[in-house]
Amino acid sequence: MAFFAVIDTETNWADQVMSIGTVIADCDSFQPVDARYHIITPEFEIGGMYEKELFVESNPAPVVCTRPEALGELRAWLQSYGVTELFAYNASFDRNHLPEFSDFGWHDIIRIAAYRQNNPKIPCTAPCFSTGRMKSNYGVEPMLRLLSGNGSYHELHNAVYDAFDELQIMRLLGCRPCDYVTM
């Protein structure tokens, strides 16, 4: 595997995917090599908690299209890079909202990030369950603050920006893609 992808979705008030951000990264350097941002119509028109973030300036610029068009284009693009593995923070949410991608290997970034035995940056004072998982404050925003040391970081809640943030979490954790268990 030379490349993997980090994927993030945002949903509308009806719990339908209204945007998908995807970043392809190099397996060795964790550097992004390409990205796509799709805004799904008509689903985005319903609105959602983060609807104001849908059309913020981004690179790549958003492509507004139907769900079948977005997923077809994404599949062809992922295949062109040989991507078979998808990573996401709280991956069960994204996987459940993208059943069309059930043939990909899905990996949850949170399964390494939120566990004391896997993440040496978790302070010894952080409340954890007996499994080693943090009891709270392990979402993308607090985790990126913890790992980067940037206490002023704020998550944008835009799918493509969030995918880049989740890739940054993976890079800061320093684990190889194969260290993440397939769901």
Disulfide bonds with the S-S distance in Angstrom:
none
